[in-house]
Amino acid sequence: MVHISSEIEINRPPADVRAVVLDFPNWPQWLKTGLLLRPLDTTKPGTALRRGDKLHSDFEGIVVKPVVVENTPATFQWRGSFHGLIKGHHSVFFKDSEKTLGGTTLVHSEEVKGVLAFMFRKKAKQGKVTQEAIRGFNRDLKARAEAL
């Protein structure tokens, strides 16, 4: 298993940051990393997603159909598989910041398992791409949330 993680401080309360993350239709307005995520049931808002609900994820043309694992005020998680070769468990944690009064410590991570998981190690090309995508998501999210 390979674990990739990034943390960022956001000067907005966790509920506000979570609202931006779960507002999937507006991701293209602020997210520059090439990731698109939405519920398969496009009538269902992100805040209404429950364990077992299916998503559509497109990262630069790589499409998977992950499943929601958890959607609570503190956590949004989903897991998916790419042809059984790679299994990913993606997590976004919204914590009350201990550094920024009234802010959020966002912890964003991906656990990768499977035959091709070695490609996601820290020094491997795909590991570097994934780490930078997570950091980029965090930076873009911070900018969006703090601008609201």
Phi and psi in radians as a Rosetta constraint file:
Dihedral C 1 N 2 CA 2 C 2 CIRCULARHARMONIC -2.049 0.35
Dihedral N 2 CA 2 C 2 N 3 CIRCULARHARMONIC 2.329 0.35
Dihedral C 2 N 3 CA 3 C 3 CIRCULARHARMONIC -2.022 0.35
Dihedral N 3 CA 3 C 3 N 4 CIRCULARHARMONIC 2.180 0.35
Dihedral C 3 N 4 CA 4 C 4 CIRCULARHARMONIC -2.080 0.35
Dihedral N 4 CA 4 C 4 N 5 CIRCULARHARMONIC 2.301 0.35
Dihedral C 4 N 5 CA 5 C 5 CIRCULARHARMONIC -2.591 0.35
Dihedral N 5 CA 5 C 5 N 6 CIRCULARHARMONIC 2.639 0.35
Dihedral C 5 N 6 CA 6 C 6 CIRCULARHARMONIC -2.578 0.35
Dihedral N 6 CA 6 C 6 N 7 CIRCULARHARMONIC 2.561 0.35
Dihedral C 6 N 7 CA 7 C 7 CIRCULARHARMONIC -2.252 0.35
Dihedral N 7 CA 7 C 7 N 8 CIRCULARHARMONIC 2.525 0.35
Dihedral C 7 N 8 CA 8 C 8 CIRCULARHARMONIC -2.583 0.35
Dihedral N 8 CA 8 C 8 N 9 CIRCULARHARMONIC 2.572 0.35
Dihedral C 8 N 9 CA 9 C 9 CIRCULARHARMONIC -1.616 0.35
Dihedral N 9 CA 9 C 9 N 10 CIRCULARHARMONIC 2.321 0.35
Dihedral C 9 N 10 CA 10 C 10 CIRCULARHARMONIC -2.208 0.35
Dihedral N 10 CA 10 C 10 N 11 CIRCULARHARMONIC 2.248 0.35
Dihedral C 10 N 11 CA 11 C 11 CIRCULARHARMONIC -1.468 0.35
Dihedral N 11 CA 11 C 11 N 12 CIRCULARHARMONIC 0.992 0.35
Dihedral C 11 N 12 CA 12 C 12 CIRCULARHARMONIC -2.625 0.35
Dihedral N 12 CA 12 C 12 N 13 CIRCULARHARMONIC 2.655 0.35
Dihedral C 12 N 13 CA 13 C 13 CIRCULARHARMONIC -1.124 0.35
Dihedral N 13 CA 13 C 13 N 14 CIRCULARHARMONIC 2.661 0.35
Dihedral C 13 N 14 CA 14 C 14 CIRCULARHARMONIC -0.899 0.35
Dihedral N 14 CA 14 C 14 N 15 CIRCULARHARMONIC -0.697 0.35
Dihedral C 14 N 15 CA 15 C 15 CIRCULARHARMONIC -1.094 0.35
Dihedral N 15 CA 15 C 15 N 16 CIRCULARHARMONIC -0.641 0.35
Dihedral C 15 N 16 CA 16 C 16 CIRCULARHARMONIC -1.213 0.35
Dihedral N 16 CA 16 C 16 N 17 CIRCULARHARMONIC -0.722 0.35
Dihedral C 16 N 17 CA 17 C 17 CIRCULARHARMONIC -1.151 0.35
Dihedral N 17 CA 17 C 17 N 18 CIRCULARHARMONIC -0.764 0.35
Dihedral C 17 N 18 CA 18 C 18 CIRCULARHARMONIC -1.050 0.35
Dihedral N 18 CA 18 C 18 N 19 CIRCULARHARMONIC -0.705 0.35
Dihedral C 18 N 19 CA 19 C 19 CIRCULARHARMONIC -1.055 0.35
Dihedral N 19 CA 19 C 19 N 20 CIRCULARHARMONIC -0.676 0.35
Dihedral C 19 N 20 CA 20 C 20 CIRCULARHARMONIC -1.176 0.35
Dihedral N 20 CA 20 C 20 N 21 CIRCULARHARMONIC -0.771 0.35
Dihedral C 20 N 21 CA 21 C 21 CIRCULARHARMONIC -1.057 0.35
Dihedral N 21 CA 21 C 21 N 22 CIRCULARHARMONIC -0.736 0.35
Dihedral C 21 N 22 CA 22 C 22 CIRCULARHARMONIC -1.483 0.35
Dihedral N 22 CA 22 C 22 N 23 CIRCULARHARMONIC 0.000 0.35
Dihedral C 22 N 23 CA 23 C 23 CIRCULARHARMONIC -1.590 0.35
Dihedral N 23 CA 23 C 23 N 24 CIRCULARHARMONIC 1.173 0.35
Dihedral C 23 N 24 CA 24 C 24 CIRCULARHARMONIC -0.981 0.35
Dihedral N 24 CA 24 C 24 N 25 CIRCULARHARMONIC -0.700 0.35
Dihedral C 24 N 25 CA 25 C 25 CIRCULARHARMONIC -1.043 0.35
Dihedral N 25 CA 25 C 25 N 26 CIRCULARHARMONIC -0.417 0.35
Dihedral C 25 N 26 CA 26 C 26 CIRCULARHARMONIC -1.661 0.35
Dihedral N 26 CA 26 C 26 N 27 CIRCULARHARMONIC -0.019 0.35
Dihedral C 26 N 27 CA 27 C 27 CIRCULARHARMONIC -0.920 0.35
Dihedral N 27 CA 27 C 27 N 28 CIRCULARHARMONIC -0.765 0.35
Dihedral C 27 N 28 CA 28 C 28 CIRCULARHARMONIC -1.058 0.35
Dihedral N 28 CA 28 C 28 N 29 CIRCULARHARMONIC -0.360 0.35
Dihedral C 28 N 29 CA 29 C 29 CIRCULARHARMONIC -1.251 0.35
Dihedral N 29 CA 29 C 29 N 30 CIRCULARHARMONIC -0.480 0.35
Dihedral C 29 N 30 CA 30 C 30 CIRCULARHARMONIC -2.251 0.35
Dihedral N 30 CA 30 C 30 N 31 CIRCULARHARMONIC -0.338 0.35
Dihedral C 30 N 31 CA 31 C 31 CIRCULARHARMONIC -1.607 0.35
Dihedral N 31 CA 31 C 31 N 32 CIRCULARHARMONIC 2.160 0.35
Dihedral C 31 N 32 CA 32 C 32 CIRCULARHARMONIC -1.803 0.35
Dihedral N 32 CA 32 C 32 N 33 CIRCULARHARMONIC -0.015 0.35
Dihedral C 32 N 33 CA 33 C 33 CIRCULARHARMONIC -1.423 0.35
Dihedral N 33 CA 33 C 33 N 34 CIRCULARHARMONIC -0.135 0.35
Dihedral C 33 N 34 CA 34 C 34 CIRCULARHARMONIC 1.569 0.35
Dihedral N 34 CA 34 C 34 N 35 CIRCULARHARMONIC 0.103 0.35
Dihedral C 34 N 35 CA 35 C 35 CIRCULARHARMONIC -1.604 0.35
Dihedral N 35 CA 35 C 35 N 36 CIRCULARHARMONIC 2.308 0.35
Dihedral C 35 N 36 CA 36 C 36 CIRCULARHARMONIC -2.133 0.35
Dihedral N 36 CA 36 C 36 N 37 CIRCULARHARMONIC 2.363 0.35
Dihedral C 36 N 37 CA 37 C 37 CIRCULARHARMONIC -2.443 0.35
Dihedral N 37 CA 37 C 37 N 38 CIRCULARHARMONIC 2.409 0.35
Dihedral C 37 N 38 CA 38 C 38 CIRCULARHARMONIC -2.767 0.35
Dihedral N 38 CA 38 C 38 N 39 CIRCULARHARMONIC 2.733 0.35
Dihedral C 38 N 39 CA 39 C 39 CIRCULARHARMONIC -1.163 0.35
Dihedral N 39 CA 39 C 39 N 40 CIRCULARHARMONIC 2.537 0.35
Dihedral C 39 N 40 CA 40 C 40 CIRCULARHARMONIC -1.079 0.35
Dihedral N 40 CA 40 C 40 N 41 CIRCULARHARMONIC -0.670 0.35
Dihedral C 40 N 41 CA 41 C 41 CIRCULARHARMONIC -1.451 0.35
Dihedral N 41 CA 41 C 41 N 42 CIRCULARHARMONIC 1.672 0.35
Dihedral C 41 N 42 CA 42 C 42 CIRCULARHARMONIC -1.206 0.35
Dihedral N 42 CA 42 C 42 N 43 CIRCULARHARMONIC -0.139 0.35
Dihedral C 42 N 43 CA 43 C 43 CIRCULARHARMONIC -1.475 0.35
Dihedral N 43 CA 43 C 43 N 44 CIRCULARHARMONIC -0.179 0.35
Dihedral C 43 N 44 CA 44 C 44 CIRCULARHARMONIC -1.656 0.35
Dihedral N 44 CA 44 C 44 N 45 CIRCULARHARMONIC 2.104 0.35
Dihedral C 44 N 45 CA 45 C 45 CIRCULARHARMONIC -1.243 0.35
Dihedral N 45 CA 45 C 45 N 46 CIRCULARHARMONIC 2.742 0.35
Dihedral C 45 N 46 CA 46 C 46 CIRCULARHARMONIC -0.976 0.35
Dihedral N 46 CA 46 C 46 N 47 CIRCULARHARMONIC -0.612 0.35
Dihedral C 46 N 47 CA 47 C 47 CIRCULARHARMONIC -1.173 0.35
Dihedral N 47 CA 47 C 47 N 48 CIRCULARHARMONIC -0.347 0.35
Dihedral C 47 N 48 CA 48 C 48 CIRCULARHARMONIC -1.664 0.35
Dihedral N 48 CA 48 C 48 N 49 CIRCULARHARMONIC -0.023 0.35
Dihedral C 48 N 49 CA 49 C 49 CIRCULARHARMONIC -1.146 0.35
Dihedral N 49 CA 49 C 49 N 50 CIRCULARHARMONIC 2.462 0.35
Dihedral C 49 N 50 CA 50 C 50 CIRCULARHARMONIC -2.222 0.35
Dihedral N 50 CA 50 C 50 N 51 CIRCULARHARMONIC 2.882 0.35
Dihedral C 50 N 51 CA 51 C 51 CIRCULARHARMONIC -0.892 0.35
Dihedral N 51 CA 51 C 51 N 52 CIRCULARHARMONIC 2.258 0.35
Dihedral C 51 N 52 CA 52 C 52 CIRCULARHARMONIC 1.690 0.35
Dihedral N 52 CA 52 C 52 N 53 CIRCULARHARMONIC -0.290 0.35
Dihedral C 52 N 53 CA 53 C 53 CIRCULARHARMONIC -1.155 0.35
Dihedral N 53 CA 53 C 53 N 54 CIRCULARHARMONIC 2.512 0.35
Dihedral C 53 N 54 CA 54 C 54 CIRCULARHARMONIC -1.680 0.35
Dihedral N 54 CA 54 C 54 N 55 CIRCULARHARMONIC 2.554 0.35
Dihedral C 54 N 55 CA 55 C 55 CIRCULARHARMONIC -2.071 0.35
Dihedral N 55 CA 55 C 55 N 56 CIRCULARHARMONIC 2.902 0.35
Dihedral C 55 N 56 CA 56 C 56 CIRCULARHARMONIC -2.097 0.35
Dihedral N 56 CA 56 C 56 N 57 CIRCULARHARMONIC 2.104 0.35
Dihedral C 56 N 57 CA 57 C 57 CIRCULARHARMONIC -2.089 0.35
Dihedral N 57 CA 57 C 57 N 58 CIRCULARHARMONIC 2.285 0.35
Dihedral C 57 N 58 CA 58 C 58 CIRCULARHARMONIC -2.305 0.35
Dihedral N 58 CA 58 C 58 N 59 CIRCULARHARMONIC 1.952 0.35
Dihedral C 58 N 59 CA 59 C 59 CIRCULARHARMONIC -2.002 0.35
Dihedral N 59 CA 59 C 59 N 60 CIRCULARHARMONIC 1.731 0.35
Dihedral C 59 N 60 CA 60 C 60 CIRCULARHARMONIC 0.914 0.35
Dihedral N 60 CA 60 C 60 N 61 CIRCULARHARMONIC 0.783 0.35
Dihedral C 60 N 61 CA 61 C 61 CIRCULARHARMONIC 1.607 0.35
Dihedral N 61 CA 61 C 61 N 62 CIRCULARHARMONIC -0.146 0.35
Dihedral C 61 N 62 CA 62 C 62 CIRCULARHARMONIC -1.615 0.35
Dihedral N 62 CA 62 C 62 N 63 CIRCULARHARMONIC 1.932 0.35
Dihedral C 62 N 63 CA 63 C 63 CIRCULARHARMONIC -1.829 0.35
Dihedral N 63 CA 63 C 63 N 64 CIRCULARHARMONIC 2.295 0.35
Dihedral C 63 N 64 CA 64 C 64 CIRCULARHARMONIC -2.348 0.35
Dihedral N 64 CA 64 C 64 N 65 CIRCULARHARMONIC 2.826 0.35
Dihedral C 64 N 65 CA 65 C 65 CIRCULARHARMONIC -2.054 0.35
Dihedral N 65 CA 65 C 65 N 66 CIRCULARHARMONIC 1.345 0.35
Dihedral C 65 N 66 CA 66 C 66 CIRCULARHARMONIC -1.269 0.35
Dihedral N 66 CA 66 C 66 N 67 CIRCULARHARMONIC 2.958 0.35
Dihedral C 66 N 67 CA 67 C 67 CIRCULARHARMONIC -2.119 0.35
Dihedral N 67 CA 67 C 67 N 68 CIRCULARHARMONIC 2.407 0.35
Dihedral C 67 N 68 CA 68 C 68 CIRCULARHARMONIC -1.168 0.35
Dihedral N 68 CA 68 C 68 N 69 CIRCULARHARMONIC 2.286 0.35
Dihedral C 68 N 69 CA 69 C 69 CIRCULARHARMONIC -1.738 0.35
Dihedral N 69 CA 69 C 69 N 70 CIRCULARHARMONIC -0.712 0.35
Dihedral C 69 N 70 CA 70 C 70 CIRCULARHARMONIC -2.697 0.35
Dihedral N 70 CA 70 C 70 N 71 CIRCULARHARMONIC 2.456 0.35
Dihedral C 70 N 71 CA 71 C 71 CIRCULARHARMONIC -2.535 0.35
Dihedral N 71 CA 71 C 71 N 72 CIRCULARHARMONIC 1.602 0.35
Dihedral C 71 N 72 CA 72 C 72 CIRCULARHARMONIC -2.215 0.35
Dihedral N 72 CA 72 C 72 N 73 CIRCULARHARMONIC 2.986 0.35
Dihedral C 72 N 73 CA 73 C 73 CIRCULARHARMONIC -0.994 0.35
Dihedral N 73 CA 73 C 73 N 74 CIRCULARHARMONIC -0.422 0.35
Dihedral C 73 N 74 CA 74 C 74 CIRCULARHARMONIC -1.760 0.35
Dihedral N 74 CA 74 C 74 N 75 CIRCULARHARMONIC -0.277 0.35
Dihedral C 74 N 75 CA 75 C 75 CIRCULARHARMONIC -2.594 0.35
Dihedral N 75 CA 75 C 75 N 76 CIRCULARHARMONIC 2.400 0.35
Dihedral C 75 N 76 CA 76 C 76 CIRCULARHARMONIC -2.240 0.35
Dihedral N 76 CA 76 C 76 N 77 CIRCULARHARMONIC 2.104 0.35
Dihedral C 76 N 77 CA 77 C 77 CIRCULARHARMONIC -2.351 0.35
Dihedral N 77 CA 77 C 77 N 78 CIRCULARHARMONIC 2.543 0.35
Dihedral C 77 N 78 CA 78 C 78 CIRCULARHARMONIC -2.528 0.35
Dihedral N 78 CA 78 C 78 N 79 CIRCULARHARMONIC 2.779 0.35
Dihedral C 78 N 79 CA 79 C 79 CIRCULARHARMONIC -2.389 0.35
Dihedral N 79 CA 79 C 79 N 80 CIRCULARHARMONIC 2.596 0.35
Dihedral C 79 N 80 CA 80 C 80 CIRCULARHARMONIC -2.685 0.35
Dihedral N 80 CA 80 C 80 N 81 CIRCULARHARMONIC 3.056 0.35
Dihedral C 80 N 81 CA 81 C 81 CIRCULARHARMONIC -2.423 0.35
Dihedral N 81 CA 81 C 81 N 82 CIRCULARHARMONIC 2.514 0.35
Dihedral C 81 N 82 CA 82 C 82 CIRCULARHARMONIC -1.930 0.35
Dihedral N 82 CA 82 C 82 N 83 CIRCULARHARMONIC 1.705 0.35
Dihedral C 82 N 83 CA 83 C 83 CIRCULARHARMONIC 0.945 0.35
Dihedral N 83 CA 83 C 83 N 84 CIRCULARHARMONIC 0.467 0.35
Dihedral C 83 N 84 CA 84 C 84 CIRCULARHARMONIC 1.305 0.35
Dihedral N 84 CA 84 C 84 N 85 CIRCULARHARMONIC -0.069 0.35
Dihedral C 84 N 85 CA 85 C 85 CIRCULARHARMONIC -1.499 0.35
Dihedral N 85 CA 85 C 85 N 86 CIRCULARHARMONIC -0.544 0.35
Dihedral C 85 N 86 CA 86 C 86 CIRCULARHARMONIC -2.348 0.35
Dihedral N 86 CA 86 C 86 N 87 CIRCULARHARMONIC 2.296 0.35
Dihedral C 86 N 87 CA 87 C 87 CIRCULARHARMONIC -2.096 0.35
Dihedral N 87 CA 87 C 87 N 88 CIRCULARHARMONIC 2.195 0.35
Dihedral C 87 N 88 CA 88 C 88 CIRCULARHARMONIC -2.069 0.35
Dihedral N 88 CA 88 C 88 N 89 CIRCULARHARMONIC 2.467 0.35
Dihedral C 88 N 89 CA 89 C 89 CIRCULARHARMONIC -2.114 0.35
Dihedral N 89 CA 89 C 89 N 90 CIRCULARHARMONIC 1.912 0.35
Dihedral C 89 N 90 CA 90 C 90 CIRCULARHARMONIC -1.796 0.35
Dihedral N 90 CA 90 C 90 N 91 CIRCULARHARMONIC 2.334 0.35
Dihedral C 90 N 91 CA 91 C 91 CIRCULARHARMONIC -2.346 0.35
Dihedral N 91 CA 91 C 91 N 92 CIRCULARHARMONIC 2.439 0.35
Dihedral C 91 N 92 CA 92 C 92 CIRCULARHARMONIC -2.254 0.35
Dihedral N 92 CA 92 C 92 N 93 CIRCULARHARMONIC 2.100 0.35
Dihedral C 92 N 93 CA 93 C 93 CIRCULARHARMONIC -1.934 0.35
Dihedral N 93 CA 93 C 93 N 94 CIRCULARHARMONIC 2.307 0.35
Dihedral C 93 N 94 CA 94 C 94 CIRCULARHARMONIC -1.919 0.35
Dihedral N 94 CA 94 C 94 N 95 CIRCULARHARMONIC 1.825 0.35
Dihedral C 94 N 95 CA 95 C 95 CIRCULARHARMONIC -1.992 0.35
Dihedral N 95 CA 95 C 95 N 96 CIRCULARHARMONIC 2.529 0.35
Dihedral C 95 N 96 CA 96 C 96 CIRCULARHARMONIC -1.067 0.35
Dihedral N 96 CA 96 C 96 N 97 CIRCULARHARMONIC 2.237 0.35
Dihedral C 96 N 97 CA 97 C 97 CIRCULARHARMONIC -1.257 0.35
Dihedral N 97 CA 97 C 97 N 98 CIRCULARHARMONIC 2.449 0.35
Dihedral C 97 N 98 CA 98 C 98 CIRCULARHARMONIC -1.662 0.35
Dihedral N 98 CA 98 C 98 N 99 CIRCULARHARMONIC -0.107 0.35
Dihedral C 98 N 99 CA 99 C 99 CIRCULARHARMONIC -1.870 0.35
Dihedral N 99 CA 99 C 99 N 100 CIRCULARHARMONIC -0.590 0.35
Dihedral C 99 N 100 CA 100 C 100 CIRCULARHARMONIC -2.051 0.35
Dihedral N 100 CA 100 C 100 N 101 CIRCULARHARMONIC 1.891 0.35
Dihedral C 100 N 101 CA 101 C 101 CIRCULARHARMONIC -0.976 0.35
Dihedral N 101 CA 101 C 101 N 102 CIRCULARHARMONIC 2.148 0.35
Dihedral C 101 N 102 CA 102 C 102 CIRCULARHARMONIC 1.334 0.35
Dihedral N 102 CA 102 C 102 N 103 CIRCULARHARMONIC 0.095 0.35
Dihedral C 102 N 103 CA 103 C 103 CIRCULARHARMONIC -1.746 0.35
Dihedral N 103 CA 103 C 103 N 104 CIRCULARHARMONIC -2.991 0.35
Dihedral C 103 N 104 CA 104 C 104 CIRCULARHARMONIC -2.177 0.35
Dihedral N 104 CA 104 C 104 N 105 CIRCULARHARMONIC 2.392 0.35
Dihedral C 104 N 105 CA 105 C 105 CIRCULARHARMONIC -1.725 0.35
Dihedral N 105 CA 105 C 105 N 106 CIRCULARHARMONIC 1.972 0.35
Dihedral C 105 N 106 CA 106 C 106 CIRCULARHARMONIC -1.699 0.35
Dihedral N 106 CA 106 C 106 N 107 CIRCULARHARMONIC 2.163 0.35
Dihedral C 106 N 107 CA 107 C 107 CIRCULARHARMONIC -1.975 0.35
Dihedral N 107 CA 107 C 107 N 108 CIRCULARHARMONIC 2.166 0.35
Dihedral C 107 N 108 CA 108 C 108 CIRCULARHARMONIC -2.199 0.35
Dihedral N 108 CA 108 C 108 N 109 CIRCULARHARMONIC 2.134 0.35
Dihedral C 108 N 109 CA 109 C 109 CIRCULARHARMONIC -2.512 0.35
Dihedral N 109 CA 109 C 109 N 110 CIRCULARHARMONIC 2.855 0.35
Dihedral C 109 N 110 CA 110 C 110 CIRCULARHARMONIC -2.439 0.35
Dihedral N 110 CA 110 C 110 N 111 CIRCULARHARMONIC 2.249 0.35
Dihedral C 110 N 111 CA 111 C 111 CIRCULARHARMONIC -1.878 0.35
Dihedral N 111 CA 111 C 111 N 112 CIRCULARHARMONIC 2.211 0.35
Dihedral C 111 N 112 CA 112 C 112 CIRCULARHARMONIC -2.038 0.35
Dihedral N 112 CA 112 C 112 N 113 CIRCULARHARMONIC 2.256 0.35
Dihedral C 112 N 113 CA 113 C 113 CIRCULARHARMONIC -2.232 0.35
Dihedral N 113 CA 113 C 113 N 114 CIRCULARHARMONIC 2.900 0.35
Dihedral C 113 N 114 CA 114 C 114 CIRCULARHARMONIC 2.052 0.35
Dihedral N 114 CA 114 C 114 N 115 CIRCULARHARMONIC 3.094 0.35
Dihedral C 114 N 115 CA 115 C 115 CIRCULARHARMONIC -0.994 0.35
Dihedral N 115 CA 115 C 115 N 116 CIRCULARHARMONIC -0.634 0.35
Dihedral C 115 N 116 CA 116 C 116 CIRCULARHARMONIC -1.771 0.35
Dihedral N 116 CA 116 C 116 N 117 CIRCULARHARMONIC 0.246 0.35
Dihedral C 116 N 117 CA 117 C 117 CIRCULARHARMONIC -1.044 0.35
Dihedral N 117 CA 117 C 117 N 118 CIRCULARHARMONIC -0.520 0.35
Dihedral C 117 N 118 CA 118 C 118 CIRCULARHARMONIC -1.000 0.35
Dihedral N 118 CA 118 C 118 N 119 CIRCULARHARMONIC -0.445 0.35
Dihedral C 118 N 119 CA 119 C 119 CIRCULARHARMONIC -1.176 0.35
Dihedral N 119 CA 119 C 119 N 120 CIRCULARHARMONIC -0.256 0.35
Dihedral C 119 N 120 CA 120 C 120 CIRCULARHARMONIC -1.767 0.35
Dihedral N 120 CA 120 C 120 N 121 CIRCULARHARMONIC 0.109 0.35
Dihedral C 120 N 121 CA 121 C 121 CIRCULARHARMONIC -1.055 0.35
Dihedral N 121 CA 121 C 121 N 122 CIRCULARHARMONIC 2.741 0.35
Dihedral C 121 N 122 CA 122 C 122 CIRCULARHARMONIC -0.890 0.35
Dihedral N 122 CA 122 C 122 N 123 CIRCULARHARMONIC -0.716 0.35
Dihedral C 122 N 123 CA 123 C 123 CIRCULARHARMONIC -1.604 0.35
Dihedral N 123 CA 123 C 123 N 124 CIRCULARHARMONIC -0.147 0.35
Dihedral C 123 N 124 CA 124 C 124 CIRCULARHARMONIC -1.362 0.35
Dihedral N 124 CA 124 C 124 N 125 CIRCULARHARMONIC 2.673 0.35
Dihedral C 124 N 125 CA 125 C 125 CIRCULARHARMONIC -0.964 0.35
Dihedral N 125 CA 125 C 125 N 126 CIRCULARHARMONIC -0.872 0.35
Dihedral C 125 N 126 CA 126 C 126 CIRCULARHARMONIC -1.172 0.35
Dihedral N 126 CA 126 C 126 N 127 CIRCULARHARMONIC -0.551 0.35
Dihedral C 126 N 127 CA 127 C 127 CIRCULARHARMONIC -1.112 0.35
Dihedral N 127 CA 127 C 127 N 128 CIRCULARHARMONIC -0.738 0.35
Dihedral C 127 N 128 CA 128 C 128 CIRCULARHARMONIC -1.154 0.35
Dihedral N 128 CA 128 C 128 N 129 CIRCULARHARMONIC -0.721 0.35
Dihedral C 128 N 129 CA 129 C 129 CIRCULARHARMONIC -1.100 0.35
Dihedral N 129 CA 129 C 129 N 130 CIRCULARHARMONIC -0.779 0.35
Dihedral C 129 N 130 CA 130 C 130 CIRCULARHARMONIC -1.169 0.35
Dihedral N 130 CA 130 C 130 N 131 CIRCULARHARMONIC -0.757 0.35
Dihedral C 130 N 131 CA 131 C 131 CIRCULARHARMONIC -1.043 0.35
Dihedral N 131 CA 131 C 131 N 132 CIRCULARHARMONIC -0.779 0.35
Dihedral C 131 N 132 CA 132 C 132 CIRCULARHARMONIC -1.189 0.35
Dihedral N 132 CA 132 C 132 N 133 CIRCULARHARMONIC -0.601 0.35
Dihedral C 132 N 133 CA 133 C 133 CIRCULARHARMONIC -1.119 0.35
Dihedral N 133 CA 133 C 133 N 134 CIRCULARHARMONIC -0.708 0.35
Dihedral C 133 N 134 CA 134 C 134 CIRCULARHARMONIC -1.177 0.35
Dihedral N 134 CA 134 C 134 N 135 CIRCULARHARMONIC -0.773 0.35
Dihedral C 134 N 135 CA 135 C 135 CIRCULARHARMONIC -1.097 0.35
Dihedral N 135 CA 135 C 135 N 136 CIRCULARHARMONIC -0.724 0.35
Dihedral C 135 N 136 CA 136 C 136 CIRCULARHARMONIC -1.112 0.35
Dihedral N 136 CA 136 C 136 N 137 CIRCULARHARMONIC -0.728 0.35
Dihedral C 136 N 137 CA 137 C 137 CIRCULARHARMONIC -1.011 0.35
Dihedral N 137 CA 137 C 137 N 138 CIRCULARHARMONIC -0.826 0.35
Dihedral C 137 N 138 CA 138 C 138 CIRCULARHARMONIC -1.063 0.35
Dihedral N 138 CA 138 C 138 N 139 CIRCULARHARMONIC -0.777 0.35
Dihedral C 138 N 139 CA 139 C 139 CIRCULARHARMONIC -1.093 0.35
Dihedral N 139 CA 139 C 139 N 140 CIRCULARHARMONIC -0.785 0.35
Dihedral C 139 N 140 CA 140 C 140 CIRCULARHARMONIC -1.153 0.35
Dihedral N 140 CA 140 C 140 N 141 CIRCULARHARMONIC -0.691 0.35
Dihedral C 140 N 141 CA 141 C 141 CIRCULARHARMONIC -1.107 0.35
Dihedral N 141 CA 141 C 141 N 142 CIRCULARHARMONIC -0.776 0.35
Dihedral C 141 N 142 CA 142 C 142 CIRCULARHARMONIC -1.004 0.35
Dihedral N 142 CA 142 C 142 N 143 CIRCULARHARMONIC -0.853 0.35
Dihedral C 142 N 143 CA 143 C 143 CIRCULARHARMONIC -1.051 0.35
Dihedral N 143 CA 143 C 143 N 144 CIRCULARHARMONIC -0.771 0.35
Dihedral C 143 N 144 CA 144 C 144 CIRCULARHARMONIC -1.139 0.35
Dihedral N 144 CA 144 C 144 N 145 CIRCULARHARMONIC -0.880 0.35
Dihedral C 144 N 145 CA 145 C 145 CIRCULARHARMONIC -1.097 0.35
Dihedral N 145 CA 145 C 145 N 146 CIRCULARHARMONIC -0.738 0.35
Dihedral C 145 N 146 CA 146 C 146 CIRCULARHARMONIC -1.268 0.35
Dihedral N 146 CA 146 C 146 N 147 CIRCULARHARMONIC -0.320 0.35
Dihedral C 146 N 147 CA 147 C 147 CIRCULARHARMONIC -1.462 0.35
Dihedral N 147 CA 147 C 147 N 148 CIRCULARHARMONIC -0.254 0.35
